[in-house]
Amino acid sequence: MGLWMAAVASLLAQPVTVASPPGEGSRLGPMARLEATEFCLQDQLCFAAHSMSRALTASYRVGLDEIGLTYSQYLVMLVLWEQSAVTMGTLCDELHSDSGTLSPLLQRLDQRGLVIRRRRVQDQRTLEIALTVEGRRLYDRARDVQAQVVLDTGLDPDELAGLRDELTRVTARLRARTAATDQQEVG
């Protein structure tokens, strides 16, 4: 197990503890108490994930600048390289984003001739985004960028897959918890 995987596994294996403000009980029970030495920035999983995300995005930026894509545009293009054409709703779901965030980004990709935005004939309310020939041409260059980022991580393929899978599981659990909390607040 690589260093990153070991660190992530170690953090994930620790029980979740939270210090309650004086006079309030913890939602996690009476034993939930975070020691002062564990309640610092460098010990936080959220900060480690945030720092890794920023470093990873910066690593991508080096190669993506050469092909004229931002990281966010690259993510849109990844979805389209997989599926050729998608609705705005599908794109929002895939990228865990909203149409207000994606619309200006798609407009720039459209202006560059990489994608085409059109209303579906069957339902004019539905916006469809599709790759153009020019957008397809970026595929090989983008794969080269990704290959370089993989090398930059210093992880072997199994370590990368394990780390990605663990992060995906944690994300799913957190989203499920957030969704359940949102449902309780609505109901």
C-alpha positions in Angstrom: 0.0 0.0 0.0 1.5 3.4 -1.0 2.0 6.3 1.3 -1.1 8.2 0.1 -3.3 5.1 0.5 -1.9 4.4 3.9 -2.5 8.0 5.0 -6.1 8.0 3.7 -6.8 4.6 5.1 -5.5 5.6 8.5 -7.6 8.8 8.6 -10.7 7.0 7.4 -10.2 4.2 10.0 -10.2 6.7 12.9 -13.6 7.1 14.7 -15.3 10.4 14.0 -15.3 12.6 17.1 -16.5 16.1 17.6 -16.1 18.3 20.7 -19.5 19.7 21.7 -19.7 23.3 22.8 -20.1 23.7 26.6 -23.6 22.9 27.8 -24.5 21.0 24.6 -24.6 17.3 24.0 -22.8 15.9 20.9 -25.0 14.5 18.1 -22.5 11.6 18.1 -23.0 10.6 21.8 -21.4 11.3 25.1 -18.1 9.5 24.2 -17.6 11.8 21.1 -14.7 14.0 22.1 -11.9 15.4 20.0 -8.6 15.8 21.7 -7.0 19.3 21.2 -4.0 17.7 19.6 -6.2 16.2 16.9 -8.2 19.3 16.3 -5.7 21.2 14.1 -5.5 22.0 10.4 -2.9 19.4 9.4 -5.0 16.6 11.1 -8.1 17.3 9.2 -9.3 15.0 6.4 -11.1 17.9 4.7 -7.8 19.9 4.5 -5.9 17.0 3.1 -8.6 16.5 0.5 -8.7 20.2 -0.3 -4.9 20.4 -0.6 -4.7 17.4 -2.8 -7.5 18.7 -5.0 -5.6 22.0 -5.5 -2.3 20.3 -6.2 -4.0 17.9 -8.7 -5.8 20.7 -10.5 -2.5 22.7 -10.7 -0.8 19.6 -12.2 -3.5 19.3 -14.8 -3.4 23.1 -15.5 0.2 22.8 -16.9 -0.9 20.5 -19.7 -4.4 21.8 -20.2 -3.1 25.3 -20.8 -1.2 23.9 -23.8 -4.4 22.6 -25.4 -6.5 25.6 -24.4 -8.8 24.1 -21.8 -9.4 25.0 -18.2 -9.8 22.2 -15.7 -13.6 22.7 -15.6 -13.8 22.6 -19.3 -11.7 19.4 -19.3 -14.2 17.7 -17.0 -17.0 18.6 -19.4 -15.0 17.3 -22.3 -14.3 14.0 -20.4 -18.1 13.4 -20.2 -18.6 14.2 -23.8 -15.6 12.0 -25.0 -17.4 9.2 -23.2 -20.9 9.9 -24.4 -20.6 12.2 -27.5 -23.8 14.0 -26.6 -25.6 14.6 -23.3 -28.4 16.8 -22.0 -27.7 19.6 -19.6 -29.4 17.7 -16.8 -27.1 14.7 -17.4 -24.0 16.9 -17.5 -25.0 18.6 -14.3 -25.6 15.2 -12.6 -22.3 13.7 -13.9 -20.2 16.7 -12.7 -22.2 17.4 -9.5 -22.8 20.9 -10.7 -25.7 23.2 -11.8 -26.7 24.7 -15.0 -25.8 28.2 -13.8 -22.2 27.1 -13.3 -22.0 25.1 -16.5 -23.8 27.5 -18.9 -21.0 30.1 -19.3 -18.4 27.3 -19.5 -20.4 25.6 -22.3 -20.8 28.9 -24.0 -17.0 29.4 -24.2 -16.5 25.8 -25.4 -19.2 26.5 -28.1 -17.5 29.7 -29.1 -14.2 27.8 -29.6 -16.0 25.3 -31.8 -15.4 22.3 -29.4 -19.1 21.7 -28.6 -22.5 22.5 -30.0 -25.5 23.4 -27.9 -28.9 22.7 -29.3 -32.5 22.2 -28.3 -33.8 18.7 -28.7 -36.3 18.3 -31.5 -38.4 15.9 -29.3 -38.5 18.4 -26.4 -37.5 22.0 -27.0 -37.1 22.5 -23.2 -34.1 20.1 -23.2 -30.7 21.5 -24.0 -28.3 18.9 -25.6 -24.5 19.4 -25.7 -22.5 17.5 -28.3 -18.9 17.2 -29.4 -17.8 18.7 -32.7 -15.2 17.3 -34.9 -12.8 19.8 -33.4 -13.7 18.7 -29.9 -13.0 15.1 -30.8 -9.6 16.1 -32.1 -8.5 17.2 -28.6 -9.0 13.7 -27.2 -5.5 12.3 -27.8 -3.8 15.5 -26.5 -6.0 15.4 -23.4 -5.1 11.8 -22.8 -1.4 12.8 -22.9 -2.1 15.5 -20.2 -3.8 12.9 -18.0 -0.9 10.5 -18.5 1.5 13.1 -17.3 -0.6 13.9 -14.2 -0.6 10.2 -13.4 3.2 10.2 -13.5 3.3 13.4 -11.4 1.4 11.6 -8.6 4.2 9.0 -8.2 1.6 6.4 -7.6 1.4 3.1 -9.4 -1.9 2.1 -11.2 -3.1 0.0 -8.3 -2.4 2.7 -5.8 -4.2 5.3 -8.0 -7.2 3.0 -8.4 -7.4 2.2 -4.7 -7.2 5.9 -3.7 -9.8 6.9 -6.3 -12.1 4.1 -5.2 -11.7 5.0 -1.5 -12.4 8.7 -2.2 -15.4 7.7 -4.3 -16.8 5.6 -1.4 -16.2 8.5 1.1 -17.9 10.9 -1.2 -20.9 8.6 -1.6 -21.3 8.3 2.1 -21.0 12.0 2.7 -23.5 12.8 -0.1 -25.9 10.2 1.4 -25.6 11.8 4.8 -26.1 15.3 3.4 -29.1 14.1 1.4 -30.6 12.4 4.5 -30.1 15.6 6.6 -31.7 17.7 3.8 -34.7 15.4 3.7 -35.1 15.7 7.5 -35.1 19.5 7.3 -37.7 19.5 4.5 -39.9 16.9 6.2 
